[in-house]
Amino acid sequence: MAPRKKDPPIIAIALGDAAGIGPEVALKALAAELQEDATRYLLIGNESLVRTLNDQFGLNLEIAGAATGHERLSIIDPISPAVPEASLRTPHAPAAARAALAWLKEGAAQCLRGEAAALVTAPVNKESIIRSGETGFVGQTELLSALAGTDRTTMMLLGHDERGRWLRVALATIHLPLARVAASLTREKVDLAIELAAKSCHDLGLPRARVAVCGLNPHAGEGGKLGTEEITLIHPAVAAARARGLDVIGPLAADTLFHYALRGEYDAVVAMYHDQGLAPLKMIAFDTGVNWTLGLPFIRTSPDHGTAYDIAGQGIANPSSMVAAIRLAKRLMGGSKPAVFRHGP
């Protein structure tokens, strides 16, 4: 008897804040991606809402219950009894915030149990989650790291411009007020971001892993005249990484570094804080940027945008970033579309 053919892998998609555009862009993206290959998808969210949106936008997706077998697209909701759809569709609704967290946690559990090969997360609203009573919530990246039992994670944002030129930016610090960045920055955080940025290049199948590291201060500190973090923290981390055989340079002035990275001279950039890295990334890839959490024991990607309450439910949300997040997850699983991660011209 011939061996049973192995089922295609499953990507779990946590639908995020139901009052935002997450469910809409997820369904629109799936309408395109289900035609590309045999990957299976598991939606984690409110079934009534999903079916309403599927009909409203004329997507004609065939969505099965998770218990029915090996369908290409199915849905589960870990909240029992399910929250009424109407309770989820008001911006900043506590029910929607709590549901988004429950769906996120279930997605992580699916991956940690080996039932899903990757997790794609739709946007949540941090303010809404904190208002709902989750006062310790910092962000999805931090929560997933805690659920996975690791503090060795780094956020990477990546995207390309209209000419196919890529930026891949790993962050040494993530969701911090700017006033706290310098005090929170450590050599260990810079070292981890360098290490994981280099590894990400190998995971993407790039022919090299050349990493450039930003300085924290203007002009990378001007030899200590504009700040000493480059001397005391960043340069030692770069030197240690080079001693381990990594192809890394820095600290370099951030105001010119991203120009050269976009030209392809570097494969990844390590930025010291959130907006230092994300401002140039979103300048060139506002609609196609992807958030990838490096260092987790499973693949996690997400679109690089927020809940966009103001346009939710109108059918006008652009799914490009969600499509890119799904395609990156498939690429990292060994799936399709490898060429999109090569250097552009």
N, C-alpha and C positions, 0 to 999 in steps of 0.2 A: 504494500500500500504506500502510495506517495505521501511524504510528510505534509501535514496541514500547512497551508500558506500562512505566513505570519501576517497579522493585521498591521496596516499602516499605523504609524505613531499618532498620538493624540496631542493636540495643542489645546490647553485649557485657556479660556478667555474670561477673566473676571470683569464684569460689565461696569464696575465703578459706580459713580453717583448717577442714579437713574433719572434725576432731574436735569442732568447735563446731556452732552452730545455723545457720551461714551457708547451707549447701546446703539445709537443710530450709526456711528461710524464703524462699529464692529460688524453690524449686519451688512452695511454697504461693502465693506472690505471683503467679507465672506462671499458675497454675491459674485465677486470677481475671482477670489482665490480658489473657490471650490471647483472651478473649471481648469485650474492649472495642474493639479497632481492629485494623488490619492490620500493626502493628509486628512486625518479626521479631526474634528473640532468639538470641544465640549464647552458650551456656554454655561457660565455660572451666574445666575441672576433670576429675575422675576419672569416666569414663563408667560404670564398674562401680558405684561408689558412688551415682551419680545414679540409675541404673536400680533399684538396691536400694531407695533411699528412695522413688522414685516408686511402686513396688509396695507397700512397707511402709505408706505413708500413703494408698493407694488413690486417688492423684491422676489416674491414667489419662492422663498427658501423653504425646503422641506426640513422641518425641525422635529426630531423625534424625542421621546422621553428616553432618558439614559438607560433605562432597564430593558429596552427593546432589542438590544443586540449590537450590531456593528455598523450602524448608519454613519454616514459621513458627518452629520451635524446633529447634535443632541443638546439637551439642556437639563440642568439640575438647579435646585434652589435649596441650600442647606437650612433655610429658615422655615420652621414648621410650627404652626401653620403659616403659609406664605403671607407676606404683608400685602394688603390690597393695593392694586396698581395705583389707584388715585392718591394714596398716601405717599407715594414715591415721587410724584411728578412736580412737587412744589420746590423751587430752589431753596436751599438751606433747611429743608425739612429734616428733623432729627431722625425720622424713620428711614429716609434715604441714606443718610450718613451712616447709621448703624448697619443698614443692609449692605452698603458698599464694603464696610469692614468685614462683615461675615463672608461675603463672596470672595474677598481677597484672601482671607485666612483659609477658606476651603480650597482655593486654587493652589496655595502653597502646600496644603496637606496632600492634594492630589499628586503634586510633583514629588514631595518627600516620600510618599508611599510607592512611587514608581508607576503610578497609574497614568500619569500624563508626562510627556517628554519635555514640555516647556510650558511656561505661563506667560501670557500676554495680559497686561492689566490696563483697563481703561481708566480715565482720569477720575480722581476723587477731589473733593474740596476740603482742604485742611481746616479752614475756618468752620465749616459746617460740622466736621467731625468733632472738633474741640467743643463747639457749642452743644453738641449732643451728649456731652459728659465724658468723652475720651480725652481728658486734659493732658495726658502724657503723649499723645500722638504727635510725631514730628514729621513723618512722611512715609510713603509706601516702602521706599528703599530700606529705611531703618526698621520698620515693622517686619518686613520679610527677612532681614538679617537676624532679628531676634528670634523669629519663628524657626529659622534654620540653625540657630545656636552658634552664630559666628559674628565676630566684629571685624573681620578682615574682608570687607566689601568696599567697592568703590563705584561711584556712578560714572558711566561714560555716556556721552551724547555724541551721535554721529549722524552725518547727513551730507548731501552733495548739492552743488549748484547746478544750473541748467547746462553746464558744459561737462558734467560728470566728474567734477573735482571734489574730493572728499575732505572733510574735517572730522577727526575722531578725537574727542576731548575727554580726558579723565579728570575728575575733580579731587583735589587733596582734602578739601572740606566741602560740606554739602549745604545743608539748610541752616545757615547761621546768620544773625544780624552782622552787617559789615563791621560794626564796632567790636565784635568779638572774634573776628577772623584771626588777627595776628596772635592773640593770646591762645587761641585754640590750635594753631598750626604747630605741628611737631615734626621732627625729622622722621619719626616712624610713619606718620601719615603720608608724607611725601614719598618715602621709600616704598610704601605699599602701593600708592598710585602709579609709580614708575613700573614696579614689578607687574601689576595687573594690566597696565596699558601695553607693555611689551607682550604679555601673554595673549592679550586680545588680538594682536596682529597675527600671531600664529594660529589662533582659533579661527580667524577669518580666512586663513590660507594665503595671506599676503607674502610676497617673496622676500620681504625683509621686515624688521621691527625697529625702525629708527624713531626714537622718542625724544622730543624736545620739551624742556621743562621751563615754565614761566617763572620769572621773579615775582615776588609779592609787591614790591614797591616800584614807583616809576623808574624807568631806565635800569631795572634790576638792582636798585639800591645805590647806584653810582659809587661803588667801592666803599659802601658804608656811610656815605654822606646823606643818603635819603632813606636810611633804614639798614638794619644789620641782619635781618632774617635770611637774606641771601647768603651771608657769610657763615652764620651760626647754624642754620637748619638746612637750607636747600642745597648748597654746594656740597656739604658732607654726604647728603643722601645721594646726590648724583655721582659723586666719587665712589661711594660704596657700591652703587649699581654697576658702574663701569668695571669695578674690580671683580664683580661677579660675572662679567662677560657680556653685559647688556650694552646695546648700541644706544647710548643716551648722551645728550648734551644739555648744558644749562648751568645756572639759571640765565635765561635770556629775557630781554625786554619784551613784555607782552604786546606792546603797541606795534612791533614789527614782526614778531614771531608768527602770528597767524597768517600774515601775508605769505611768508615763505612756506608755511605748512600747506596752504591752499595751492601753491604751485607744485606741491608734491615732493618737497625737499625732506619732509618729515612724515612719518606714517601715523603718528599719534602725538598729541600734546597733553601735558599735565598742567592744568591750571590750578591756582592756589585757592580760588573761591568761586562761588556759583556764577555770578555775573561776569567775571573775568573770562570764563570759558563759554558761557551760553550766549552772550551778546554776539560775538562773531559767528557762532554756530547758527543762531537763528537768523542772522543777516543773510546767510547763503542757503539755508535749508528750512525756512519757516514752515513750509507745508510738508516736508518729507523727513524732518528730524526724528530720530529714535533714541529713546532712553534704554540703555542696557546696563543691568546691574552685574558688575564683575565680582567674582569671588563667591557667589552663592553656589551651593551644591546642585543647583538646577538652573536651567536657562530661564531668564526673566527679561522681557522687553516690554516697552510701552510706548505709545505715541508721545511726542514731545509737545503736548498742548494741554490746556486745562479743560474745565467742565463747560465753559462757554454757555452759561445759563441763558444768555440773551438771545441765542439762536436755536436753542434746543427745541426739538419737535417740529421745526419748520421745513425739514427736508433739505436744507441748504448746507449742512456741515460737510466739510471736505474730508473724505476718508483717507487721503494720501498718506498721512503719518501712520495711521493704523495699518494700512496695507504694508508700509515699510517695516513696521514692527513685526507683523506676521511673517514677512519674507525673511527678516533677519533671524527670527526664531527657527524657521525652516532651514535656513543656511547653516546655522549652528548645530542643528540636528543632523546635518549631512544631507539636506534636501536640495531644492532647486535654486536656480538663479545665482550661481557663484560669480558670474562675470561682473555683477553690479558692485562688488566690493573691491575690484581692482582699481588701480590708479587711473584717473581720467587723463585726457591729453595734456 
